Amino acid sequence: MVNKVHYIKSQLSAAIGAFALFQLQEDMKKQLNGEVNYTEEELEKYIQSYKRVMVDSLWKLNVANIEATFFHVCQLVLQDPDSKREELRARARGLKISTNVSQEQTYLTP
């Protein structure tokens, strides 16, 4: 249940990040098409003020992608038909530790 909740939070966070990037892109298109007239200085100030939003949004998208890849790899590692049961259990313990560390880092970064 916890993993499902975390997965949903990651996906929602990624969707919010993607939407924020889309909004920034639309604002930039308006600027470049002349619909909004900013001076060069105002445009640079605008970009700087939204740089954090862009970085955070890209980070959220990357986290969702990394977690999906990690989940897929875990499934492959834990369902290896050529491995002994005790080896699979040891792998599962190692993956659990890796997952906990990864989730802690997700909330600390950026």
Secondary structure, 3 states (H helix, E strand, C coil): CHHHHHHHHHHHHHHHHHHHHHHHHHHHHHHHCCCCCCCHHHHHHHHHHHHHHHHHHHHHHHHHHHHHHHHHHHHHHHCCCCCCHHHHHHHHHHHHHHHHHHHHHHHHCC
